[in-house]
Amino acid sequence: MKSLLLFLLLLPSLVMAVAADPQTYLTKLSKSIKGIPPTLAERQALEKLSSASDIDTYMKGRISEYLQSPSFELKFKDKIDELFRFTAEKSTESQYFAGHSSYDYLVQDLIHNNQSWDQLLLNKKYKVNSNDSVRYRYSLTELDFYHMLTNQVPAIPDAATTLSEQIHRYDHGSVSDTLLNFNFDDSDLRMAGVLTTPRFLTRYVDTALNKNRRRASAVFRVFLCDSMVPAIPAKTEDSEKTDFNVLFPGNNQSHGAGMDPGAMGNADLHGAQADCRACHYKLDPMGQTFALSAGAMSPFPSPGALTFKSMISLKDINMPVAGVGELAKNITQQDDYVHCQVKHFWDWYVGTDAPMNQKMENDLAQKFNEVGRRPKDFISYLVSLDIFKERPQILSEAQILARRVVPIFKNCNSCHQLPTKDDMNGMDTWDLTEMPYGNTPEDKTKAIRKISKALGVGAGNLKQKMPPPDSTYKLSDDDYLLLKRWIEKGAPDFTGMPQVTQ
């Protein structure tokens, strides 16, 4: 018995995470939700409780109270700003609640009123400060921006209906800075929540060259977790000319495969090459929905399409839309959208280093829908999970490696979870995010060797086969090096234990 205990002590990677004590859990709750430690009074009240049921009730009360606090709203607003890669324009709570733009008011209302997360895309009601003096492109103010889109006189609220308006009026000492409401019909094809605010359109500026691809790329990244990078030509001594010819191939004698130089003339063929098409086949149709909008919104909707390969259903999605409003609605109806938003919340509250396998992701997506996609309700659920309550632990390099390869393998799962005649380990499906791979050393070795061979990593002159050449998903250099190091270390699982001994 003593030898067994000694053996376990010598294997720290086998020591599982321990549930946090109530005081540690309370601290984690307060810091995660509000960004500040719990008060002394809260700690003392918790110390007086002895039964598990009383402690559980107390914790639920703190979660509810924290989620209603101004500190949470401020902290959560920062997360959403960072998601859109917007530069912060505030430094104090009072400035935050005073609002700065229609985007800020939209997000504040969503958080404070616990609206469906879908309102980031579906909202068609905008608030603008009557004394707004901030000018966007072409010297437009936000009032100008929305006045150009409607013939109606903006509605003036009869009373301060939101906390942000109350604090705004209190800070200014009067109601002279009135918030004007610009309300568009729910069927308006031009309007799409955050996407049709000056903040978004001026953050992702359109040019004659990018043709709204930057805006489409931001939508894919935020709402479908599909991050894309440009396929930039290799640098050469004559790279300036090379770049010019790729962007304006009408000046070049060589054209993309299958292209008719005479028919295309000086047309912009940017994105015609195979590496470019991996992104442009989906970027360009979505970018078209913004086609008539530069710094100001067009008074007319622009048709386009939602086109991509679903990582959930494995189907090719190609949905023509009559405008950005219909595009936004269709996005919220995709399973990929739900799974993507779940990942954002997981990273924010559970942590990017916490492994989430495919089953957990599916269960969380179902829960996100069950709570009506309301952020406070979903956060309350996440911070009540055992994995959130676990006491923080120092991870070994092997454990960190295992966690870092999971996001890469989630992309592989879209194909490799399908049953095939060559299923390894005799399994009907194989979840690459679920480690270890099998119950016996033989099973694990067989699995890792198959992965190593497919990636072109290991002994001998192996050729990389995965992802296949026709796949829209490509491994970056960093991804490849990370997987190579993971395999060289014996493909450790989440406990840090190698699955293959060298």
VEXKOLLO-460463 format. One record per residue (C-alpha): residue number from 1; z, y, x; residue in three letters. Coordinates in Angstrom, 3 decimals, padded with zeros to 6 digits. Layout:
# residues N
NODE   i        z        y        x  aa
NODE NUM        Z        Y        X ala
...
# end
This chain:
# residues 502
NODE   i        z        y        x  aa
NODE   1  000.000  000.000  000.000 met
NODE   2  000.892  002.362  002.848 lys
NODE   3 -002.422  001.690  004.575 ser
NODE   4 -004.286  002.526  001.354 leu
NODE   5 -002.458  005.837  001.032 leu
NODE   6 -003.166  006.658  004.676 leu
NODE   7 -006.847  005.865  004.137 phe
NODE   8 -007.017  008.254  001.188 leu
NODE   9 -005.296  011.013  003.124 leu
NODE  10 -007.871  010.708  005.886 leu
NODE  11 -010.686  011.264  003.384 leu
NODE  12 -010.187  014.792  002.032 pro
NODE  13 -013.655  014.706  000.453 ser
NODE  14 -012.298  012.079 -001.989 leu
NODE  15 -009.521  014.327 -003.234 val
NODE  16 -010.542  015.523 -006.675 met
NODE  17 -009.905  019.027 -007.970 ala
NODE  18 -006.454  019.464 -009.513 val
NODE  19 -005.913  021.230 -012.812 ala
NODE  20 -004.494  024.697 -012.265 ala
NODE  21 -000.925  025.463 -013.300 asp
NODE  22 -000.540  027.888 -016.269 pro
NODE  23  000.100  030.942 -014.086 gln
NODE  24 -002.978  030.251 -011.955 thr
NODE  25 -005.085  029.707 -015.080 tyr
NODE  26 -003.804  032.968 -016.592 leu
NODE  27 -004.757  034.848 -013.423 thr
NODE  28 -008.205  033.300 -013.386 lys
NODE  29 -008.716  034.174 -017.059 leu
NODE  30 -007.734  037.801 -016.597 ser
NODE  31 -009.795  038.322 -013.445 lys
NODE  32 -012.870  036.541 -014.804 ser
NODE  33 -012.911  038.304 -018.144 ile
NODE  34 -011.417  041.732 -017.380 lys
NODE  35 -011.773  041.962 -013.619 gly
NODE  36 -008.066  042.674 -013.103 ile
NODE  37 -004.920  040.484 -012.716 pro
NODE  38 -002.631  039.835 -015.701 pro
NODE  39  000.292  042.184 -016.268 thr
NODE  40  003.860  041.384 -015.266 leu
NODE  41  004.786  041.242 -018.960 ala
NODE  42  002.117  038.593 -019.556 glu
NODE  43  003.392  036.493 -016.668 arg
NODE  44  006.983  036.751 -017.858 gln
NODE  45  006.022  035.795 -021.410 ala
NODE  46  004.226  032.723 -020.082 leu
NODE  47  007.223  031.678 -017.966 glu
NODE  48  009.387  031.453 -021.096 lys
NODE  49  007.098  028.820 -022.633 leu
NODE  50  007.748  025.141 -021.956 ser
NODE  51  005.759  023.018 -024.395 ser
NODE  52  002.057  022.357 -023.817 ala
NODE  53  001.158  023.430 -027.354 ser
NODE  54  002.933  026.783 -026.978 asp
NODE  55  001.187  027.409 -023.647 ile
NODE  56 -002.173  026.487 -025.159 asp
NODE  57 -001.631  028.869 -028.078 thr
NODE  58 -000.591  031.632 -025.695 tyr
NODE  59 -003.707  031.152 -023.544 met
NODE  60 -005.985  031.255 -026.572 lys
NODE  61 -004.340  034.520 -027.589 gly
NODE  62 -004.939  036.008 -024.141 arg
NODE  63 -008.599  034.949 -024.182 ile
NODE  64 -009.114  036.600 -027.561 ser
NODE  65 -007.267  039.762 -026.464 glu
NODE  66 -009.120  039.996 -023.148 tyr
NODE  67 -012.514  039.668 -024.841 leu
NODE  68 -011.695  042.637 -027.082 gln
NODE  69 -010.640  044.867 -024.198 ser
NODE  70 -012.640  047.842 -022.865 pro
NODE  71 -012.312  046.306 -019.388 ser
NODE  72 -014.241  043.229 -020.498 phe
NODE  73 -016.965  045.312 -022.126 glu
NODE  74 -017.362  047.362 -018.968 leu
NODE  75 -017.437  044.305 -016.703 lys
NODE  76 -019.824  042.369 -018.946 phe
NODE  77 -022.154  045.361 -019.253 lys
NODE  78 -022.344  045.376 -015.443 asp
NODE  79 -023.423  041.719 -015.488 lys
NODE  80 -026.247  042.464 -017.898 ile
NODE  81 -027.340  045.469 -015.824 asp
NODE  82 -027.455  043.268 -012.739 glu
NODE  83 -029.425  040.648 -014.657 leu
NODE  84 -032.126  043.233 -015.307 phe
NODE  85 -031.677  044.630 -011.797 arg
NODE  86 -030.838  048.063 -013.126 phe
NODE  87 -028.984  050.478 -010.880 thr
NODE  88 -025.531  051.332 -012.206 ala
NODE  89 -025.278  054.843 -013.629 glu
NODE  90 -021.563  054.921 -014.274 lys
NODE  91 -018.319  055.002 -012.345 ser
NODE  92 -015.616  055.197 -015.003 thr
NODE  93 -014.893  053.626 -018.370 glu
NODE  94 -015.247  056.963 -020.170 ser
NODE  95 -018.686  057.505 -018.643 gln
NODE  96 -019.670  053.986 -019.637 tyr
NODE  97 -018.651  054.456 -023.246 phe
NODE  98 -020.364  057.830 -023.377 ala
NODE  99 -023.613  055.975 -022.852 gly
NODE 100 -026.651  057.145 -020.936 his
NODE 101 -029.718  055.770 -022.643 ser
NODE 102 -030.979  053.792 -025.601 ser
NODE 103 -030.716  050.684 -023.420 tyr
NODE 104 -027.023  051.362 -022.720 asp
NODE 105 -026.230  051.909 -026.386 tyr
NODE 106 -028.120  048.756 -027.358 leu
NODE 107 -026.165  046.609 -024.889 val
NODE 108 -022.834  048.266 -025.713 gln
NODE 109 -023.291  047.523 -029.418 asp
NODE 110 -024.254  043.928 -028.673 leu
NODE 111 -021.098  043.400 -026.622 ile
NODE 112 -018.641  045.318 -028.789 his
NODE 113 -019.852  043.870 -032.080 asn
NODE 114 -020.401  040.381 -030.613 asn
NODE 115 -023.975  040.299 -031.854 gln
NODE 116 -026.334  037.423 -031.156 ser
NODE 117 -027.565  037.430 -027.557 trp
NODE 118 -031.067  037.387 -029.061 asp
NODE 119 -030.645  041.077 -029.896 gln
NODE 120 -031.529  041.857 -026.292 leu
NODE 121 -035.051  040.935 -027.390 leu
NODE 122 -035.041  041.373 -031.157 leu
NODE 123 -033.192  044.639 -031.723 asn
NODE 124 -035.357  047.358 -033.276 lys
NODE 125 -032.684  050.018 -033.825 lys
NODE 126 -032.172  052.543 -031.028 tyr
NODE 127 -029.623  055.309 -030.470 lys
NODE 128 -030.525  058.464 -028.559 val
NODE 129 -028.284  061.388 -027.653 asn
NODE 130 -029.426  064.547 -029.455 ser
NODE 131 -028.788  066.607 -026.299 asn
NODE 132 -030.581  064.146 -024.049 asp
NODE 133 -032.080  065.955 -021.077 ser
NODE 134 -032.970  063.000 -018.838 val
NODE 135 -036.692  062.946 -018.259 arg
NODE 136 -038.682  059.823 -017.598 tyr
NODE 137 -042.358  059.547 -016.672 arg
NODE 138 -044.694  062.353 -017.724 tyr
NODE 139 -041.626  064.586 -018.287 ser
NODE 140 -040.693  062.686 -021.438 leu
NODE 141 -037.137  062.537 -022.710 thr
NODE 142 -035.904  059.596 -024.746 glu
NODE 143 -036.222  061.737 -027.861 leu
NODE 144 -039.880  062.311 -027.013 asp
NODE 145 -040.291  058.612 -026.281 phe
NODE 146 -039.171  057.438 -029.725 tyr
NODE 147 -040.510  060.435 -031.653 his
NODE 148 -043.995  059.423 -030.544 met
NODE 149 -043.552  056.017 -032.153 leu
NODE 150 -042.406  057.057 -035.601 thr
NODE 151 -043.204  059.689 -038.168 asn
NODE 152 -039.739  059.499 -039.674 gln
NODE 153 -036.977  061.993 -038.971 val
NODE 154 -034.272  060.179 -037.017 pro
NODE 155 -031.196  059.318 -039.052 ala
NODE 156 -027.906  061.014 -038.176 ile
NODE 157 -024.889  058.713 -038.622 pro
NODE 158 -022.393  059.902 -041.244 asp
NODE 159 -019.503  058.791 -039.062 ala
NODE 160 -018.787  057.361 -035.662 ala
NODE 161 -019.441  053.707 -036.377 thr
NODE 162 -019.040  052.217 -032.926 thr
NODE 163 -016.382  052.463 -030.267 leu
NODE 164 -018.876  053.949 -027.855 ser
NODE 165 -019.613  056.802 -030.288 glu
NODE 166 -015.918  057.444 -030.893 gln
NODE 167 -015.111  057.718 -027.199 ile
NODE 168 -018.248  059.783 -026.624 his
NODE 169 -017.216  062.340 -029.226 arg
NODE 170 -013.613  062.335 -028.041 tyr
NODE 171 -014.593  062.958 -024.429 asp
NODE 172 -016.814  065.875 -025.366 his
NODE 173 -014.273  067.378 -027.740 gly
NODE 174 -016.778  067.792 -030.578 ser
NODE 175 -019.566  066.110 -032.468 val
NODE 176 -022.233  068.439 -031.099 ser
NODE 177 -023.728  065.615 -029.023 asp
NODE 178 -024.830  063.546 -031.989 thr
NODE 179 -026.340  060.121 -031.632 leu
NODE 180 -029.649  059.901 -033.451 leu
NODE 181 -030.790  056.579 -034.867 asn
NODE 182 -034.419  055.536 -034.570 phe
NODE 183 -034.813  052.509 -036.826 asn
NODE 184 -037.993  050.443 -036.752 phe
NODE 185 -038.922  047.788 -039.259 asp
NODE 186 -038.024  044.195 -038.354 asp
NODE 187 -041.706  043.289 -038.541 ser
NODE 188 -042.792  046.075 -036.163 asp
NODE 189 -044.912  044.344 -033.512 leu
NODE 190 -044.475  047.184 -031.022 arg
NODE 191 -040.708  046.987 -030.582 met
NODE 192 -038.703  044.359 -028.690 ala
NODE 193 -035.113  045.301 -027.895 gly
NODE 194 -034.509  046.057 -024.224 val
NODE 195 -038.196  045.568 -023.394 leu
NODE 196 -039.163  048.695 -025.317 thr
NODE 197 -036.643  051.106 -023.876 thr
NODE 198 -037.562  053.752 -021.284 pro
NODE 199 -035.017  052.142 -018.947 arg
NODE 200 -036.990  048.883 -018.805 phe
NODE 201 -040.469  050.397 -018.753 leu
NODE 202 -039.636  052.827 -015.964 thr
NODE 203 -037.752  050.187 -013.951 arg
NODE 204 -040.794  047.903 -013.971 tyr
NODE 205 -043.568  050.435 -013.629 val
NODE 206 -047.114  049.533 -014.579 asp
NODE 207 -050.033  050.315 -012.278 thr
NODE 208 -053.755  049.784 -012.563 ala
NODE 209 -053.391  046.924 -010.090 leu
NODE 210 -050.367  045.005 -011.336 asn
NODE 211 -051.463  045.292 -014.981 lys
NODE 212 -047.938  044.865 -016.346 asn
NODE 213 -047.360  041.717 -014.314 arg
NODE 214 -044.084  043.132 -012.980 arg
NODE 215 -042.812  043.530 -016.525 arg
NODE 216 -043.926  040.040 -017.476 ala
NODE 217 -042.316  038.644 -014.317 ser
NODE 218 -039.005  040.300 -015.227 ala
NODE 219 -039.162  038.767 -018.707 val
NODE 220 -039.821  035.307 -017.275 phe
NODE 221 -036.987  035.669 -014.748 arg
NODE 222 -034.353  036.971 -017.176 val
NODE 223 -035.166  035.023 -020.320 phe
NODE 224 -036.830  031.816 -019.080 leu
NODE 225 -035.247  031.522 -015.597 cys
NODE 226 -038.692  031.352 -014.040 asp
NODE 227 -038.612  033.451 -010.883 ser
NODE 228 -041.996  034.103 -009.337 met
NODE 229 -043.002  035.559 -005.990 val
NODE 230 -046.425  036.885 -005.026 pro
NODE 231 -048.788  034.571 -003.159 ala
NODE 232 -049.379  036.963 -000.266 ile
NODE 233 -052.277  036.248  002.117 pro
NODE 234 -051.277  035.135  005.611 ala
NODE 235 -051.000  038.001  008.073 lys
NODE 236 -053.799  038.232  010.618 thr
NODE 237 -055.080  040.790  013.084 glu
NODE 238 -057.339  041.954  010.292 asp
NODE 239 -054.732  041.553  007.544 ser
NODE 240 -055.342  044.979  006.039 glu
NODE 241 -058.956  044.057  005.313 lys
NODE 242 -057.889  040.589  004.117 thr
NODE 243 -055.424  042.044  001.625 asp
NODE 244 -057.989  044.548  000.383 phe
NODE 245 -060.576  041.834 -000.208 asn
NODE 246 -058.109  039.667 -002.137 val
NODE 247 -057.176  042.552 -004.406 leu
NODE 248 -060.726  043.825 -004.779 phe
NODE 249 -062.928  040.783 -004.199 pro
NODE 250 -066.021  042.598 -005.423 gly
NODE 251 -066.153  043.997 -001.891 asn
NODE 252 -065.990  040.508 -000.386 asn
NODE 253 -068.750  037.906 -000.134 gln
NODE 254 -066.347  035.030 -000.835 ser
NODE 255 -064.973  034.533 -004.330 his
NODE 256 -062.509  032.255 -006.009 gly
NODE 257 -063.677  028.740 -006.728 ala
NODE 258 -065.756  028.542 -009.869 gly
NODE 259 -066.245  032.320 -010.031 met
NODE 260 -069.658  033.878 -010.465 asp
NODE 261 -069.830  036.847 -008.062 pro
NODE 262 -072.723  038.387 -009.888 gly
NODE 263 -071.031  038.150 -013.258 ala
NODE 264 -067.697  039.499 -012.030 met
NODE 265 -069.050  042.366 -009.942 gly
NODE 266 -066.184  044.584 -008.844 asn
NODE 267 -063.732  043.159 -011.371 ala
NODE 268 -060.136  042.641 -010.271 asp
NODE 269 -059.929  038.950 -009.347 leu
NODE 270 -056.367  039.251 -008.067 his
NODE 271 -054.701  035.992 -009.024 gly
NODE 272 -057.884  033.897 -009.075 ala
NODE 273 -056.909  031.711 -006.108 gln
NODE 274 -055.079  028.433 -006.731 ala
NODE 275 -051.741  029.604 -005.315 asp
NODE 276 -051.936  032.756 -007.401 cys
NODE 277 -052.896  030.922 -010.574 arg
NODE 278 -049.625  028.976 -010.489 ala
NODE 279 -048.020  032.189 -011.751 cys
NODE 280 -050.867  034.277 -013.103 his
NODE 281 -051.900  031.852 -015.830 tyr
NODE 282 -048.619  032.766 -017.550 lys
NODE 283 -048.041  036.286 -016.194 leu
NODE 284 -051.315  037.797 -017.316 asp
NODE 285 -051.209  036.805 -021.019 pro
NODE 286 -047.634  038.122 -021.325 met
NODE 287 -048.425  041.276 -019.361 gly
NODE 288 -051.199  041.966 -021.849 gln
NODE 289 -048.599  042.661 -024.557 thr
NODE 290 -047.535  045.728 -022.542 phe
NODE 291 -051.153  046.732 -021.844 ala
NODE 292 -051.167  049.949 -023.845 leu
NODE 293 -047.816  051.176 -022.554 ser
NODE 294 -047.406  053.007 -019.279 ala
NODE 295 -044.384  055.321 -019.061 gly
NODE 296 -044.503  055.864 -022.817 ala
NODE 297 -044.903  053.261 -025.520 met
NODE 298 -048.232  052.914 -027.222 ser
NODE 299 -048.274  053.612 -030.981 pro
NODE 300 -050.319  050.419 -031.358 phe
NODE 301 -049.343  046.807 -030.569 pro
NODE 302 -051.273  044.953 -027.897 ser
NODE 303 -052.046  041.236 -028.374 pro
NODE 304 -051.297  038.676 -025.676 gly
NODE 305 -049.695  035.248 -025.413 ala
NODE 306 -046.580  033.334 -024.418 leu
NODE 307 -047.948  030.761 -021.980 thr
NODE 308 -045.918  028.440 -019.734 phe
NODE 309 -044.972  024.811 -019.152 lys
NODE 310 -041.682  023.972 -020.822 ser
NODE 311 -039.147  022.402 -018.471 met
NODE 312 -037.287  021.021 -021.514 ile
NODE 313 -039.987  019.519 -023.717 ser
NODE 314 -042.476  019.095 -020.834 leu
NODE 315 -045.156  020.534 -023.121 lys
NODE 316 -047.661  023.248 -022.314 asp
NODE 317 -046.742  026.256 -024.440 ile
NODE 318 -049.562  028.603 -025.424 asn
NODE 319 -048.668  030.853 -028.329 met
NODE 320 -050.942  033.835 -029.083 pro
NODE 321 -048.960  036.894 -030.191 val
NODE 322 -050.041  040.119 -031.839 ala
NODE 323 -047.661  042.322 -029.859 gly
NODE 324 -044.553  042.456 -027.675 val
NODE 325 -042.349  042.225 -030.792 gly
NODE 326 -043.810  038.847 -031.729 glu
NODE 327 -043.640  037.776 -028.078 leu
NODE 328 -039.899  038.497 -027.992 ala
NODE 329 -039.299  036.576 -031.220 lys
NODE 330 -041.205  033.548 -029.926 asn
NODE 331 -039.223  033.556 -026.677 ile
NODE 332 -035.919  033.303 -028.556 thr
NODE 333 -037.239  030.218 -030.352 gln
NODE 334 -037.850  028.293 -027.113 gln
NODE 335 -035.402  025.679 -025.824 asp
NODE 336 -036.113  026.968 -022.305 asp
NODE 337 -034.741  030.360 -023.358 tyr
NODE 338 -031.495  028.803 -024.612 val
NODE 339 -031.014  026.714 -021.460 his
NODE 340 -031.747  029.733 -019.287 cys
NODE 341 -029.145  031.925 -020.983 gln
NODE 342 -026.587  029.120 -020.720 val
NODE 343 -027.183  029.067 -016.954 lys
NODE 344 -026.528  032.820 -016.737 his
NODE 345 -023.193  032.482 -018.543 phe
NODE 346 -022.265  029.433 -016.467 trp
NODE 347 -022.902  031.276 -013.208 asp
NODE 348 -020.950  034.315 -014.408 trp
NODE 349 -017.845  032.514 -015.632 tyr
NODE 350 -017.679  028.978 -014.208 val
NODE 351 -019.427  029.735 -010.922 gly
NODE 352 -022.655  029.097 -009.075 thr
NODE 353 -020.902  026.511 -006.906 asp
NODE 354 -019.798  024.421 -009.903 ala
NODE 355 -022.240  021.538 -010.421 pro
NODE 356 -023.801  021.288 -013.885 met
NODE 357 -025.822  018.150 -014.518 asn
NODE 358 -028.479  017.818 -017.191 gln
NODE 359 -026.162  016.317 -019.816 lys
NODE 360 -023.673  019.156 -019.401 met
NODE 361 -026.493  021.673 -019.676 glu
NODE 362 -027.773  020.052 -022.866 asn
NODE 363 -024.276  020.028 -024.396 asp
NODE 364 -023.747  023.687 -023.505 leu
NODE 365 -027.113  024.646 -024.986 ala
NODE 366 -026.079  022.959 -028.220 gln
NODE 367 -022.758  024.838 -028.186 lys
NODE 368 -024.537  028.151 -027.504 phe
NODE 369 -026.555  027.605 -030.687 asn
NODE 370 -023.513  026.464 -032.670 glu
NODE 371 -021.671  029.738 -031.997 val
NODE 372 -024.700  031.743 -033.129 gly
NODE 373 -025.489  032.701 -029.525 arg
NODE 374 -022.665  035.255 -029.713 arg
NODE 375 -021.508  036.082 -026.169 pro
NODE 376 -017.769  036.421 -026.774 lys
NODE 377 -017.612  033.114 -028.627 asp
NODE 378 -019.533  031.308 -025.890 phe
NODE 379 -017.462  032.854 -023.093 ile
NODE 380 -014.293  031.806 -024.940 ser
NODE 381 -015.595  028.244 -024.961 tyr
NODE 382 -016.560  028.275 -021.262 leu
NODE 383 -013.206  029.558 -020.028 val
NODE 384 -011.459  026.836 -022.042 ser
NODE 385 -013.293  024.020 -020.241 leu
NODE 386 -011.407  021.832 -017.785 asp
NODE 387 -013.893  022.691 -015.025 ile
NODE 388 -012.957  026.371 -015.388 phe
NODE 389 -009.241  025.558 -015.325 lys
NODE 390 -009.478  023.596 -012.083 glu
NODE 391 -007.573  025.026 -009.162 arg
NODE 392 -009.952  026.615 -006.631 pro
NODE 393 -010.588  024.353 -003.668 gln
NODE 394 -012.054  024.877 -000.233 ile
NODE 395 -015.361  023.036 -000.158 leu
NODE 396 -016.620  021.219  002.905 ser
NODE 397 -020.125  021.844  004.246 glu
NODE 398 -021.230  018.539  002.714 ala
NODE 399 -019.912  019.507 -000.727 gln
NODE 400 -021.635  022.880 -000.506 ile
NODE 401 -024.916  021.193  000.447 leu
NODE 402 -024.703  018.896 -002.591 ala
NODE 403 -024.136  021.837 -004.912 arg
NODE 404 -026.957  023.880 -003.415 arg
NODE 405 -029.610  021.204 -003.912 val
NODE 406 -028.815  020.801 -007.630 val
NODE 407 -030.847  023.855 -008.796 pro
NODE 408 -033.863  022.493 -006.887 ile
NODE 409 -033.526  019.040 -008.428 phe
NODE 410 -033.335  020.546 -011.918 lys
NODE 411 -036.982  021.504 -011.460 asn
NODE 412 -037.780  017.909 -010.452 cys
NODE 413 -036.028  016.554 -013.551 asn
NODE 414 -038.797  017.814 -015.818 ser
NODE 415 -040.919  014.890 -014.612 cys
NODE 416 -038.547  012.454 -012.957 his
NODE 417 -036.315  011.993 -015.980 gln
NODE 418 -039.260  010.404 -017.782 leu
NODE 419 -039.157  006.587 -017.999 pro
NODE 420 -041.718  004.982 -015.705 thr
NODE 421 -042.609  001.472 -014.608 lys
NODE 422 -041.219  002.339 -011.185 asp
NODE 423 -037.763  003.491 -012.265 asp
NODE 424 -035.370  003.038 -009.385 met
NODE 425 -032.099  001.185 -009.769 asn
NODE 426 -033.424 -000.364 -012.970 gly
NODE 427 -032.477  002.807 -014.882 met
NODE 428 -034.416  003.997 -017.907 asp
NODE 429 -034.105  007.579 -016.698 thr
NODE 430 -032.987  009.167 -013.452 trp
NODE 431 -031.139  012.483 -013.536 asp
NODE 432 -031.553  013.957 -010.052 leu
NODE 433 -028.657  016.358 -010.685 thr
NODE 434 -026.204  013.506 -011.319 glu
NODE 435 -024.710  012.173 -008.098 met
NODE 436 -024.138  009.649 -006.651 pro
NODE 437 -027.430  007.831 -007.211 tyr
NODE 438 -026.219  004.373 -008.201 gly
NODE 439 -023.049  002.338 -007.861 asn
NODE 440 -023.779  000.305 -004.741 thr
NODE 441 -024.733  001.319 -001.182 pro
NODE 442 -028.051 -000.469 -001.671 glu
NODE 443 -028.896  001.540 -004.796 asp
NODE 444 -028.006  004.831 -003.111 lys
NODE 445 -029.972  004.017  000.041 thr
NODE 446 -033.041  003.046 -001.999 lys
NODE 447 -032.875  006.290 -003.994 ala
NODE 448 -032.444  008.580 -000.977 ile
NODE 449 -035.236  006.851  000.938 arg
NODE 450 -037.571  007.382 -001.989 lys
NODE 451 -036.645  011.077 -002.159 ile
NODE 452 -036.992  011.419  001.622 ser
NODE 453 -040.444  009.829  001.582 lys
NODE 454 -041.637  012.008 -001.299 ala
NODE 455 -040.501  015.173  000.475 leu
NODE 456 -041.980  014.150  003.802 gly
NODE 457 -038.586  014.164  005.493 val
NODE 458 -037.389  011.370  007.740 gly
NODE 459 -038.592  009.039  010.468 ala
NODE 460 -042.299  008.913  011.219 gly
NODE 461 -045.088  011.305  010.390 asn
NODE 462 -044.548  011.576  006.649 leu
NODE 463 -046.695  013.691  004.353 lys
NODE 464 -045.015  015.756  001.670 gln
NODE 465 -046.045  014.429 -001.747 lys
NODE 466 -043.621  016.267 -003.988 met
NODE 467 -044.001  018.527 -005.803 pro
NODE 468 -047.612  017.340 -006.343 pro
NODE 469 -050.423  019.780 -005.477 pro
NODE 470 -051.264  020.430 -009.141 asp
NODE 471 -047.653  021.279 -010.052 ser
NODE 472 -046.848  024.852 -011.066 thr
NODE 473 -043.504  024.472 -009.255 tyr
NODE 474 -043.580  024.889 -005.479 lys
NODE 475 -040.837  024.362 -002.920 leu
NODE 476 -040.101  027.456 -000.871 ser
NODE 477 -039.574  027.106  002.883 asp
NODE 478 -035.851  027.665  002.351 asp
NODE 479 -035.747  024.972 -000.353 asp
NODE 480 -037.492  022.493  001.913 tyr
NODE 481 -035.172  023.174  004.858 leu
NODE 482 -032.134  022.876  002.593 leu
NODE 483 -033.273  019.479  001.264 leu
NODE 484 -034.089  018.340  004.788 lys
NODE 485 -030.593  019.242  006.012 arg
NODE 486 -029.010  017.537  002.977 trp
NODE 487 -030.854  014.300  003.726 ile
NODE 488 -030.092  014.528  007.456 glu
NODE 489 -026.393  014.774  006.556 lys
NODE 490 -026.638  011.536  004.584 gly
NODE 491 -027.366  013.131  001.187 ala
NODE 492 -023.697  013.830  000.361 pro
NODE 493 -022.601  013.821 -003.292 asp
NODE 494 -020.307  016.374 -004.927 phe
NODE 495 -017.218  014.909 -003.243 thr
NODE 496 -018.871  015.330  000.141 gly
NODE 497 -019.243  011.576  000.624 met
NODE 498 -022.597  010.579  002.227 pro
NODE 499 -024.698  008.348  000.009 gln
NODE 500 -026.512  006.950  003.049 val
NODE 501 -024.816  006.072  006.317 thr
NODE 502 -026.813  006.891  009.411 gln
# end
